[in-house]
Amino acid sequence: MEYTKDLSIVISLYNEEESLHELVKWIEDVMQKEGYTYEIIMVDDGSRDASWKIVKELSEKNECVRGISFRRNYGKSAALYHGFKAAQGRVVVTMDADLQDSPEEIPEMYRMVVEEGYDIVSGWKKQRFDNKLTKNIPSKLYNATARWVTGIKLHDMNCGLKAYRNEVVKNIEVYGEMHRYIPYLAKNAGFDKITEKPVQHQKRKYGVSKFGLERFVNGFLDLISLWFLSRFGKKPMHFFGFTGILMFLAGAVLAIWVIAEKLIQQGQGLLYRPVTEQPLFYLALVAVILGFQLFLAGFICEMVSRNSAERNCYKIREEI
């Protein structure tokens, strides 16, 4: 595949009017110094300030600046999806618009992708200037969980500064709030040469963060969803059916054991409790019913999966 640019720099922004001129000038200086051909794709995620007006002004002054504007705020994943779709560079770099990501890191990340053959180079903000209580500590817990679930050894999976081989962004679909887990999406698509590079973290110069503590809760739920879809998305019966059968059998064994115990005691003339007065019997019935329902859920999910348009959607590396 031929590329029209060396670099595509995709920037998702929301109400960042103060920083845009400075950010583009900073990127321009780095690109001119290194001699790269490049494009800056700025995706305005429904800003309510003058951000889009500034993007249009920047585009008129510099033909390398391209802009996409949403009618309303859809979220970072939607912005990255359209930015990736428009990217024409050999290497695609994502960064935030708040000046906390340094364009000075881009040349080395570009080299690691092009010369060392990595599919993804993720930034690692070893020294952060965020609030420790609301960001640093939750971020460490979040990243530890993400490493355990995904098996990808990144210290800062949610870092906005990343470099991708073009083929990576063209073969994954970022949706919902899955921008946090692009390395995991890429790994599931077969792009498993993933590494990280320590990068400099800048203090926020303008405005305030657009993300609150709820992003950690949402991020954890998204991680579980993504893990389940990657493991059982095309074979849901393996999860629901197996779990349902185990629960059904456990309930059935318990019910039989309670009934058998009562019959043995009754046959020997001993005191016994009626089956309907034993809580264990009702727990066994609940387990049987839930097991049967889980099995049916797996069967229905399997039918949906087999009729999905993506049931045979597999990533091909090369054909000869």
C-alpha positions as CSV (number, residue, x, y, z in Angstrom):
1,M,0.0,0.0,0.0
2,E,1.3,3.5,-0.9
3,Y,0.9,6.3,1.5
4,T,0.6,10.0,0.6
5,K,2.2,11.2,3.9
6,D,4.8,10.0,6.4
7,L,2.6,10.9,9.3
8,S,-1.1,11.4,10.1
9,I,-1.6,13.2,13.4
10,V,-5.1,12.7,14.7
11,I,-6.3,15.1,17.4
12,S,-9.6,14.7,19.2
13,L,-10.7,18.0,20.8
14,Y,-13.6,19.3,22.8
15,N,-13.6,23.0,24.0
16,E,-9.9,23.5,23.6
17,E,-9.9,26.9,21.9
18,E,-7.0,28.3,24.0
19,S,-4.5,25.7,23.0
20,L,-5.1,25.0,19.3
21,H,-2.9,27.7,17.8
22,E,0.0,26.8,20.1
23,L,-0.4,23.1,19.5
24,V,-0.4,23.3,15.7
25,K,2.6,25.6,15.8
26,W,4.5,23.2,18.0
27,I,3.7,20.3,15.7
28,E,4.7,22.3,12.6
29,D,8.1,23.1,14.1
30,V,8.8,19.5,14.9
31,M,7.7,18.3,11.5
32,Q,9.7,20.9,9.6
33,K,12.8,20.1,11.7
34,E,12.5,16.4,10.9
35,G,11.5,16.9,7.3
36,Y,8.4,14.7,7.4
37,T,5.4,15.0,5.1
38,Y,2.4,15.1,7.4
39,E,-1.2,16.0,7.9
40,I,-3.0,17.1,11.1
41,I,-6.5,15.8,11.3
42,M,-8.4,17.7,14.0
43,V,-11.7,16.2,15.0
44,D,-14.0,18.6,16.8
45,D,-16.2,16.6,19.1
46,G,-19.1,19.0,19.2
47,S,-17.3,21.9,21.0
48,R,-19.4,24.7,22.3
49,D,-16.6,27.3,22.2
50,A,-14.7,28.7,19.2
51,S,-12.6,25.6,18.6
52,W,-14.1,24.8,15.2
53,K,-13.7,28.4,14.0
54,I,-10.0,28.2,15.0
55,V,-9.6,24.9,13.2
56,K,-11.0,26.4,10.0
57,E,-8.6,29.4,10.4
58,L,-5.7,27.0,10.9
59,S,-6.7,25.0,7.8
60,E,-6.7,28.1,5.7
61,K,-3.2,29.1,6.8
62,N,-1.8,25.6,6.6
63,E,-2.8,23.0,3.9
64,C,-1.6,20.2,6.2
65,V,-4.4,20.9,8.7
66,R,-7.6,19.1,8.0
67,G,-10.8,19.3,10.1
68,I,-13.8,17.2,10.9
69,S,-16.7,18.7,13.0
70,F,-19.4,16.7,14.8
71,R,-22.9,18.2,15.3
72,R,-22.8,17.2,18.9
73,N,-20.5,15.6,21.5
74,Y,-20.2,11.9,20.6
75,G,-17.0,11.0,22.6
76,K,-13.4,10.4,21.9
77,S,-13.9,6.9,20.3
78,A,-16.2,8.4,17.6
79,A,-13.6,11.1,17.0
80,L,-10.7,8.7,16.6
81,Y,-12.8,6.4,14.4
82,H,-13.3,9.2,11.8
83,G,-9.8,10.4,12.2
84,F,-8.4,6.9,11.5
85,K,-10.8,6.6,8.6
86,A,-9.4,9.8,7.0
87,A,-5.7,9.1,7.8
88,Q,-3.4,8.7,4.8
89,G,0.0,8.6,6.6
90,R,2.3,5.6,6.9
91,V,2.2,6.1,10.6
92,V,-0.8,7.4,12.5
93,V,-0.2,9.3,15.7
94,T,-2.9,10.2,18.2
95,M,-2.5,13.0,20.8
96,D,-4.7,15.2,23.0
97,A,-5.3,18.8,22.3
98,D,-4.6,20.1,25.8
99,L,-0.8,20.5,25.3
100,Q,-0.1,17.8,27.8
101,D,1.3,15.5,25.1
102,S,4.6,16.7,23.5
103,P,5.0,16.6,19.7
104,E,8.7,16.2,20.4
105,E,8.1,12.6,21.2
106,I,6.7,11.9,17.7
107,P,10.0,11.4,15.7
108,E,11.2,8.6,18.0
109,M,7.8,6.9,18.1
110,Y,7.8,7.1,14.2
111,R,11.2,5.5,14.1
112,M,10.2,2.7,16.4
113,V,7.2,1.8,14.1
114,V,9.1,2.2,10.8
115,E,12.5,0.9,11.6
116,E,11.9,-1.5,14.5
117,G,8.7,-2.9,13.1
118,Y,6.3,-2.3,15.9
119,D,2.6,-2.2,15.2
120,I,1.9,0.2,18.2
121,V,4.1,2.3,20.3
122,S,2.2,3.6,23.3
123,G,3.3,6.5,25.4
124,W,4.0,6.0,29.1
125,K,3.7,9.0,31.4
126,K,6.1,7.9,34.1
127,Q,6.0,11.2,35.8
128,R,2.5,12.8,35.9
129,F,1.4,16.2,36.9
130,D,-2.2,15.3,37.6
131,N,-3.9,15.2,41.0
132,K,-2.6,12.1,42.8
133,L,-5.9,11.3,44.6
134,T,-8.3,11.7,41.6
135,K,-6.1,10.6,38.7
136,N,-2.7,9.0,39.6
137,I,-3.9,6.4,42.1
138,P,-7.0,5.3,40.2
139,S,-5.0,5.3,37.0
140,K,-2.5,2.8,38.5
141,L,-5.3,0.5,39.7
142,Y,-7.0,0.7,36.3
143,N,-3.8,0.0,34.4
144,A,-2.9,-3.0,36.7
145,T,-6.4,-4.5,36.0
146,A,-6.0,-3.8,32.3
147,R,-2.6,-5.6,32.1
148,W,-4.1,-8.6,34.0
149,V,-7.1,-8.9,31.8
150,T,-5.6,-8.2,28.4
151,G,-2.1,-9.7,28.9
152,I,-0.6,-6.5,27.3
153,K,2.2,-5.2,29.5
154,L,1.6,-1.5,29.2
155,H,2.0,0.8,32.2
156,D,-0.3,3.5,30.7
157,M,-2.8,2.0,28.3
158,N,-5.0,5.1,28.4
159,C,-2.2,7.5,27.3
160,G,-3.5,9.6,24.5
161,L,-0.1,9.8,22.8
162,K,0.3,6.7,20.6
163,A,1.8,5.8,17.2
164,Y,0.3,3.1,15.0
165,R,1.2,1.4,11.8
166,N,-1.5,2.6,9.3
167,E,-2.7,-1.0,8.8
168,V,-3.6,-1.2,12.4
169,V,-6.1,1.7,12.5
170,K,-7.6,0.5,9.2
171,N,-8.3,-2.9,10.6
172,I,-9.9,-2.1,13.9
173,E,-13.2,-0.4,14.8
174,V,-13.2,2.0,17.7
175,Y,-16.7,2.5,19.1
176,G,-18.5,3.3,22.4
177,E,-15.7,4.2,24.8
178,M,-13.2,1.6,23.5
179,H,-10.5,4.2,22.7
180,R,-9.0,3.2,26.1
181,Y,-8.4,-0.3,24.7
182,I,-7.1,0.2,21.2
183,P,-4.0,-1.9,21.9
184,Y,-6.3,-4.7,23.0
185,L,-8.5,-4.3,19.9
186,A,-5.3,-4.4,17.8
187,K,-4.0,-7.5,19.5
188,N,-7.3,-9.3,18.9
189,A,-7.0,-8.3,15.2
190,G,-3.5,-9.9,15.0
191,F,-1.3,-6.9,15.6
192,D,0.6,-8.0,18.6
193,K,3.9,-6.2,18.2
194,I,3.1,-3.6,20.9
195,T,5.6,-1.7,23.0
196,E,5.7,1.5,25.1
197,K,8.0,4.5,25.3
198,P,8.3,6.8,28.3
199,V,7.1,10.3,27.3
200,Q,7.1,13.7,28.9
201,H,3.9,14.7,30.5
202,Q,3.1,18.4,30.5
203,K,1.0,20.3,33.1
204,R,-2.4,21.4,31.7
205,K,-1.9,25.0,30.5
206,Y,-5.5,25.9,29.7
207,G,-9.0,24.9,30.8
208,V,-9.9,21.8,32.8
209,S,-10.0,18.1,32.2
210,K,-13.1,16.8,30.4
211,F,-13.0,13.5,32.1
212,G,-14.1,12.7,35.7
213,L,-13.8,9.8,38.0
214,E,-16.7,8.0,36.3
215,R,-14.3,7.1,33.4
216,F,-12.6,4.5,35.6
217,V,-15.9,2.8,36.4
218,N,-17.0,3.0,32.7
219,G,-13.5,1.8,31.7
220,F,-13.7,-1.3,33.9
221,L,-17.1,-2.2,32.5
222,D,-15.9,-1.7,28.9
223,L,-12.8,-3.8,29.6
224,I,-15.1,-6.7,30.8
225,S,-17.3,-6.3,27.7
226,L,-14.3,-6.3,25.4
227,W,-12.8,-9.3,27.1
228,F,-16.0,-11.2,26.8
229,L,-16.6,-10.3,23.1
230,S,-13.0,-11.2,22.2
231,R,-13.2,-14.6,24.0
232,F,-16.8,-15.6,23.3
233,G,-18.1,-13.1,20.7
234,K,-18.3,-15.8,18.0
235,K,-18.9,-18.8,20.2
236,P,-21.2,-17.6,23.0
237,M,-22.5,-21.1,23.6
238,H,-19.1,-22.0,25.0
239,F,-19.7,-19.6,27.9
240,F,-23.4,-19.6,28.5
241,G,-23.9,-23.3,27.6
242,F,-21.0,-24.5,29.8
243,T,-22.0,-22.3,32.7
244,G,-25.6,-23.3,32.4
245,I,-24.8,-27.0,32.3
246,L,-22.6,-26.8,35.4
247,M,-25.3,-24.9,37.3
248,F,-28.1,-27.2,36.1
249,L,-26.1,-30.3,37.1
250,A,-25.2,-28.8,40.5
251,G,-28.8,-28.0,41.2
252,A,-30.0,-31.4,40.0
253,V,-27.5,-33.3,42.2
254,L,-28.4,-31.2,45.3
255,A,-32.2,-31.8,44.7
256,I,-31.6,-35.5,44.3
257,W,-29.4,-35.6,47.4
258,V,-32.1,-33.8,49.5
259,I,-34.9,-36.1,48.3
260,A,-32.8,-39.2,48.7
261,E,-31.7,-38.3,52.3
262,K,-35.4,-37.7,53.2
263,L,-36.4,-41.1,51.7
264,I,-33.6,-43.0,53.5
265,Q,-34.5,-41.4,56.9
266,Q,-38.2,-42.2,56.3
267,G,-37.4,-45.8,55.4
268,Q,-35.4,-46.3,58.5
269,G,-38.1,-44.9,60.8
270,L,-36.0,-41.9,61.7
271,L,-37.1,-38.3,62.2
272,Y,-36.9,-36.4,59.0
273,R,-37.7,-32.9,57.6
274,P,-40.1,-32.6,54.6
275,V,-38.3,-31.7,51.4
276,T,-40.3,-28.6,51.0
277,E,-39.1,-27.3,54.4
278,Q,-35.5,-27.4,53.5
279,P,-33.9,-24.2,52.1
280,L,-31.3,-26.3,50.2
281,F,-34.0,-27.8,48.1
282,Y,-35.2,-24.4,46.9
283,L,-31.6,-23.3,46.2
284,A,-31.2,-26.4,44.1
285,L,-34.4,-25.6,42.2
286,V,-33.1,-22.0,41.6
287,A,-29.8,-23.4,40.3
288,V,-31.7,-25.8,37.9
289,I,-33.9,-23.0,36.5
290,L,-31.0,-20.6,36.1
291,G,-28.8,-23.2,34.5
292,F,-31.6,-24.0,32.0
293,Q,-32.0,-20.3,31.3
294,L,-28.3,-19.7,30.7
295,F,-28.3,-22.7,28.3
296,L,-31.2,-21.2,26.4
297,A,-29.4,-17.8,26.4
298,G,-26.3,-19.4,24.9
299,F,-28.4,-21.1,22.3
300,I,-30.1,-17.8,21.3
301,C,-26.8,-15.9,21.2
302,E,-25.3,-18.7,19.1
303,M,-28.1,-18.2,16.5
304,V,-27.6,-14.5,16.5
305,S,-23.8,-14.9,16.1
306,R,-24.2,-17.3,13.2
307,N,-26.5,-14.9,11.4
308,S,-24.2,-11.9,12.0
309,A,-22.7,-10.2,8.9
310,E,-19.3,-10.4,10.6
311,R,-19.4,-14.1,11.4
312,N,-16.6,-14.8,8.8
313,C,-14.8,-11.5,9.3
314,Y,-11.1,-12.4,9.7
315,K,-8.0,-10.3,9.3
316,I,-5.8,-11.5,6.4
317,R,-2.1,-10.6,6.7
318,E,-1.2,-11.2,3.0
319,E,-2.1,-13.1,-0.1
320,I,0.2,-14.4,-2.8
